[in-house]
Amino acid sequence: MVEPGRGEIRPAQLPPRGPDEVLVRTRYSAVSRGTETLVFRGAVPVSQRGVMRAPHQEGEFPGPVKYGYLSVGTVEAGPADLVGRTVFSLHPHQTAYVVPATGVVVVPDDVPAERAVLAGTVETAVNALWDAAPLIGDRVAVVGAGMVGCSVARLLARFPGVEVTLVDLDPARAEVAGRLGVGFAGPDDDLPFGRCDLVVHASATSAGLQTSLELLGPESTVLDLSWYGDSTVQLSLGGSFHSGRLGIRASQVGVVAAARRTAYTPSQRLALALALLRDPAFDALITGRSRFDQLPEVLAGLADGSLPAICHSITYAGE
């Protein structure tokens, strides 16, 4: 991104590869619609600019900045056990790059390379469910059918006895919910108000968070996965918030959830996410595709809503 609202593709000079580094030729990347469009709009608060740095980011907010973290490619040079392997990296959109060997995770042979771009998002969903700790038989609503919300819903669908409802304003997301094996409720449907044991919020809107609270049963909690940037969040807490002893808890992927922090490193958590992507149901999240040279227009379209993709996949030469 050159400046808020405008991106361009620039040539990059790769550094010499060190003995413990890999050269990766990119096959696919993906736009993390919520976070990347927020960055594209220049909406990262000053207080959060350090926290929101991507692992291989170049430049500083609000711009110029090279940003992104969902990349899959083939190792062309590096340690012998990695050469020729398909790997995932938290790297910005770029045709090739050099990173430490520890900065890539091997994609399982039975996970398609394009689906593997979802690893960072599924990793967020894994961390969220470690935080949320759903129980057998829970009634759960997931508010916001974007990349994160859909990933959470699919993982929840595999919990025994858990009833999952994906809630979104777009009725077209009902088809996606069906492919994910969960229920769907839109604005004209009967929502399970006051009946949910857990609500996961991922719409990044005040209205979505308000609805999430209203869906909760007594003594229950909203797990908030949204990133609001510099937007102001407004809530009405005059209903059952206090009488029902409701809660709002934040979750994010920057650190391993406390419940598993002694058992998993970030790399192990990412490897778990890649293993979970053996599930072909996740293909339902990839709803748009463009070439790398179209990326500036793609970001603009996602930011202004003219491109409605859940996950927009970027393809590179040879794919």
C-alpha positions as CSV (number, residue, x, y, z in Angstrom):
1,M,0.0,0.0,0.0
2,V,1.5,3.3,-1.1
3,E,-1.0,5.4,1.0
4,P,-4.4,4.7,2.5
5,G,-6.8,3.6,-0.2
6,R,-4.1,3.1,-2.9
7,G,-1.9,0.1,-3.6
8,E,0.6,-0.8,-6.3
9,I,3.0,-3.6,-7.2
10,R,6.7,-2.8,-6.9
11,P,9.8,-4.8,-7.8
12,A,11.7,-6.2,-4.8
13,Q,15.4,-7.1,-4.5
14,L,15.8,-10.4,-2.7
15,P,18.6,-10.6,-0.1
16,P,21.3,-13.3,-0.4
17,R,20.0,-16.5,1.2
18,G,21.8,-17.5,4.3
19,P,22.5,-21.1,5.4
20,D,19.5,-21.3,7.6
21,E,17.1,-19.6,5.3
22,V,14.8,-20.7,2.5
23,L,13.9,-19.2,-0.9
24,V,10.2,-19.6,-1.5
25,R,8.4,-19.2,-4.8
26,T,4.8,-18.2,-4.1
27,R,1.9,-20.2,-5.5
28,Y,-1.0,-18.7,-3.7
29,S,-1.7,-16.0,-1.1
30,A,-5.0,-14.7,0.3
31,V,-6.3,-11.4,1.5
32,S,-7.4,-11.4,5.2
33,R,-10.4,-9.2,4.4
34,G,-11.0,-7.8,7.9
35,T,-7.4,-6.9,8.9
36,E,-5.9,-6.2,5.5
37,T,-8.7,-3.9,4.3
38,L,-8.5,-2.1,7.6
39,V,-4.8,-1.6,7.0
40,F,-5.5,-0.6,3.4
41,R,-7.9,2.1,4.6
42,G,-5.2,3.4,7.0
43,A,-7.4,2.7,10.0
44,V,-4.8,1.2,12.4
45,P,-4.8,3.2,15.6
46,V,-1.5,4.9,16.5
47,S,-1.5,3.0,19.9
48,Q,-1.7,-0.4,18.0
49,R,0.8,0.1,15.2
50,G,3.5,-1.9,17.0
51,V,1.1,-4.7,17.9
52,M,-0.4,-4.9,14.4
53,R,2.9,-5.4,12.6
54,A,2.9,-8.5,10.4
55,P,5.9,-10.9,10.9
56,H,7.6,-9.9,7.6
57,Q,6.1,-6.4,7.2
58,E,8.1,-3.7,5.4
59,G,7.4,0.0,6.1
60,E,5.3,1.6,8.8
61,F,1.6,2.4,9.3
62,P,-0.3,4.2,7.8
63,G,2.0,3.7,4.7
64,P,3.8,3.0,2.6
65,V,3.7,-0.5,3.9
66,K,4.0,-4.0,2.6
67,Y,1.4,-6.1,4.5
68,G,-0.1,-9.6,4.5
69,Y,0.3,-12.9,6.2
70,L,-1.3,-15.7,4.2
71,S,1.2,-17.1,1.7
72,V,1.8,-20.6,0.3
73,G,4.7,-21.5,-2.0
74,T,7.3,-24.0,-2.9
75,V,10.8,-24.0,-1.4
76,E,13.3,-23.7,-4.2
77,A,16.5,-23.5,-2.1
78,G,17.4,-24.1,1.5
79,P,17.9,-27.0,3.8
80,A,17.6,-30.4,2.0
81,D,14.6,-31.5,4.0
82,L,12.6,-28.5,2.8
83,V,13.6,-28.2,-0.9
84,G,10.7,-29.0,-3.1
85,R,8.2,-28.9,-0.2
86,T,5.0,-26.8,-0.2
87,V,5.1,-24.5,2.8
88,F,2.9,-21.8,4.5
89,S,4.5,-18.6,5.7
90,L,3.2,-15.4,7.4
91,H,4.6,-13.3,4.5
92,P,3.1,-10.5,2.6
93,H,1.9,-10.9,-1.0
94,Q,5.1,-11.3,-3.1
95,T,6.1,-13.6,-6.0
96,A,9.2,-14.9,-4.1
97,Y,10.9,-14.3,-0.8
98,V,13.7,-15.3,1.5
99,V,12.9,-16.1,5.1
100,P,14.4,-18.1,8.0
101,A,13.7,-21.8,7.7
102,T,11.9,-21.5,11.0
103,G,9.5,-19.0,9.4
104,V,7.8,-21.7,7.2
105,V,5.6,-24.6,8.1
106,V,5.3,-27.6,5.8
107,V,1.8,-28.1,4.3
108,P,0.7,-31.8,4.6
109,D,0.7,-33.6,1.3
110,D,-3.0,-34.2,1.4
111,V,-3.9,-30.5,1.9
112,P,-4.3,-28.6,-1.4
113,A,-2.0,-25.6,-1.7
114,E,-4.8,-23.1,-2.3
115,R,-6.8,-24.3,0.7
116,A,-3.6,-24.0,2.8
117,V,-3.7,-20.2,2.6
118,L,-6.5,-20.4,5.2
119,A,-3.9,-21.7,7.8
120,G,-3.5,-18.4,9.5
121,T,-7.3,-17.9,9.8
122,V,-7.9,-21.5,11.1
123,E,-5.0,-20.9,13.6
124,T,-7.0,-17.9,14.9
125,A,-10.1,-20.1,15.2
126,V,-8.1,-22.8,17.1
127,N,-6.8,-20.2,19.5
128,A,-10.4,-18.8,20.0
129,L,-11.8,-22.2,20.9
130,W,-9.0,-22.8,23.3
131,D,-10.1,-19.5,24.9
132,A,-13.8,-20.3,24.7
133,A,-13.7,-23.9,25.8
134,P,-17.1,-25.0,24.5
135,L,-18.7,-27.9,26.2
136,I,-20.6,-31.0,24.8
137,G,-24.2,-30.1,24.1
138,D,-23.6,-26.3,24.0
139,R,-25.8,-24.0,21.9
140,V,-23.4,-21.7,20.1
141,A,-23.9,-18.8,17.8
142,V,-21.2,-17.4,15.6
143,V,-22.0,-13.8,14.6
144,G,-20.3,-12.7,11.4
145,A,-19.7,-15.1,8.5
146,G,-16.3,-13.9,7.3
147,M,-13.1,-15.9,7.2
148,V,-12.7,-16.1,11.0
149,G,-16.4,-16.7,11.8
150,C,-16.7,-19.4,9.2
151,S,-13.5,-21.1,10.4
152,V,-14.8,-21.1,14.0
153,A,-18.2,-22.4,12.9
154,R,-16.6,-25.3,11.0
155,L,-14.4,-26.4,13.9
156,L,-17.4,-26.1,16.3
157,A,-19.4,-28.3,14.0
158,R,-17.0,-31.2,14.8
159,F,-17.7,-30.9,18.6
160,P,-20.0,-33.7,19.9
161,G,-23.6,-32.5,20.5
162,V,-22.8,-28.8,19.8
163,E,-25.6,-26.9,18.0
164,V,-24.0,-24.2,15.8
165,T,-25.8,-21.3,14.2
166,L,-23.9,-18.9,11.9
167,V,-25.5,-15.5,12.0
168,D,-24.9,-12.9,9.2
169,L,-26.8,-10.1,7.5
170,D,-26.1,-11.5,4.0
171,P,-28.6,-14.3,3.2
172,A,-26.2,-15.6,0.6
173,R,-24.0,-16.9,3.4
174,A,-26.7,-19.5,4.1
175,E,-25.2,-21.7,1.3
176,V,-21.8,-21.4,2.9
177,A,-23.2,-22.4,6.3
178,G,-24.7,-25.4,4.7
179,R,-21.4,-26.5,3.2
180,L,-19.8,-26.0,6.6
181,G,-22.4,-28.2,8.2
182,V,-23.9,-25.6,10.5
183,G,-27.2,-23.8,10.8
184,F,-27.8,-20.2,9.5
185,A,-29.8,-17.3,10.7
186,G,-30.2,-14.0,8.8
187,P,-31.9,-10.7,9.6
188,D,-35.3,-12.0,8.7
189,D,-35.0,-15.3,10.6
190,D,-35.9,-16.3,14.2
191,L,-32.7,-15.8,16.1
192,P,-32.1,-17.8,19.3
193,F,-32.2,-14.7,21.6
194,G,-31.4,-15.5,25.2
195,R,-30.7,-19.2,24.5
196,C,-27.0,-19.5,23.7
197,D,-24.5,-20.9,26.0
198,L,-21.7,-19.2,24.0
199,V,-21.5,-16.6,21.3
200,V,-18.4,-16.0,19.2
201,H,-18.5,-12.5,17.6
202,A,-16.5,-11.8,14.4
203,S,-18.5,-9.2,12.5
204,A,-16.3,-6.2,13.6
205,T,-19.4,-4.0,14.1
206,S,-21.2,-2.5,17.1
207,A,-24.5,-4.0,15.9
208,G,-23.0,-7.5,15.7
209,L,-21.6,-7.2,19.2
210,Q,-24.9,-6.0,20.4
211,T,-26.7,-8.9,18.8
212,S,-24.2,-11.3,20.3
213,L,-25.0,-10.1,23.8
214,E,-28.7,-10.4,23.2
215,L,-28.2,-14.0,22.0
216,L,-26.6,-15.1,25.3
217,G,-28.4,-17.0,28.0
218,P,-27.7,-16.2,31.7
219,E,-24.2,-16.4,33.1
220,S,-22.7,-16.8,29.5
221,T,-20.0,-15.0,27.6
222,V,-19.4,-13.4,24.2
223,L,-15.9,-14.3,22.9
224,D,-15.0,-11.3,20.7
225,L,-12.6,-12.0,17.8
226,S,-13.3,-8.7,15.9
227,W,-10.7,-6.1,15.2
228,Y,-12.3,-2.7,15.1
229,G,-9.3,-0.5,14.2
230,D,-10.0,3.1,14.9
231,S,-13.8,2.6,14.9
232,T,-15.8,3.5,18.0
233,V,-17.9,0.6,19.4
234,Q,-21.2,1.5,21.0
235,L,-23.3,-0.8,23.1
236,S,-26.6,-0.7,25.0
237,L,-26.0,-2.5,28.3
238,G,-29.4,-1.6,29.9
239,G,-31.0,-5.0,29.1
240,S,-30.0,-8.3,30.6
241,F,-26.3,-7.5,30.7
242,H,-26.1,-7.0,34.4
243,S,-29.1,-9.1,35.6
244,G,-28.0,-12.0,33.5
245,R,-24.3,-11.6,34.6
246,L,-23.2,-11.6,30.9
247,G,-19.6,-11.3,29.9
248,I,-17.5,-10.1,27.0
249,R,-14.0,-11.6,26.6
250,A,-11.4,-10.7,24.0
251,S,-9.4,-13.3,22.0
252,Q,-6.7,-12.8,19.4
253,V,-4.0,-14.9,17.8
254,G,-0.9,-12.9,18.8
255,V,-0.1,-15.3,21.7
256,V,-1.1,-18.9,22.3
257,A,-4.2,-19.1,24.5
258,A,-3.4,-19.5,28.2
259,A,-5.1,-22.9,28.3
260,R,-2.5,-24.3,25.9
261,R,0.4,-22.0,26.3
262,T,2.6,-24.6,28.0
263,A,1.6,-27.3,25.5
264,Y,1.9,-25.5,22.1
265,T,4.4,-23.1,20.5
266,P,3.0,-20.7,17.8
267,S,4.6,-23.0,15.2
268,Q,3.0,-26.1,16.6
269,R,-0.4,-24.3,16.7
270,L,0.1,-23.3,13.0
271,A,1.0,-26.9,12.2
272,L,-2.2,-28.0,13.9
273,A,-4.2,-25.6,11.8
274,L,-2.7,-27.0,8.6
275,A,-3.6,-30.5,9.7
276,L,-7.2,-29.4,10.3
277,L,-7.3,-28.1,6.7
278,R,-7.4,-31.7,5.5
279,D,-11.2,-31.1,5.9
280,P,-12.5,-30.2,2.4
281,A,-15.4,-28.2,3.9
282,F,-13.0,-25.3,4.2
283,D,-13.0,-24.9,0.4
284,A,-16.4,-23.1,1.0
285,L,-14.5,-20.1,2.3
286,I,-12.6,-19.4,-1.0
287,T,-15.2,-17.4,-2.9
288,G,-13.0,-15.2,-5.1
289,R,-9.9,-15.5,-7.1
290,S,-7.6,-13.0,-8.9
291,R,-4.1,-12.9,-10.4
292,F,-1.3,-11.3,-8.5
293,D,-1.1,-8.4,-10.9
294,Q,-4.7,-7.6,-10.0
295,L,-4.0,-7.3,-6.3
296,P,-4.2,-3.5,-6.0
297,E,-7.7,-3.5,-7.6
298,V,-8.7,-6.5,-5.4
299,L,-7.8,-4.7,-2.2
300,A,-9.7,-1.6,-3.3
301,G,-12.7,-3.7,-4.1
302,L,-12.7,-5.6,-0.8
303,A,-12.3,-2.3,1.1
304,D,-15.3,-0.6,-0.6
305,G,-17.4,-3.8,-0.6
306,S,-17.7,-4.2,-4.4
307,L,-16.0,-7.6,-4.0
308,P,-18.0,-9.7,-1.6
309,A,-15.6,-12.6,-1.2
310,I,-15.1,-14.3,2.2
311,C,-11.6,-15.3,1.3
312,H,-10.1,-13.9,-1.9
313,S,-7.3,-16.1,-3.2
314,I,-4.4,-14.6,-5.2
315,T,-2.8,-16.9,-7.8
316,Y,0.7,-16.6,-9.1
317,A,2.5,-17.6,-12.3
318,G,2.2,-21.3,-13.0
319,E,-1.1,-21.8,-11.1
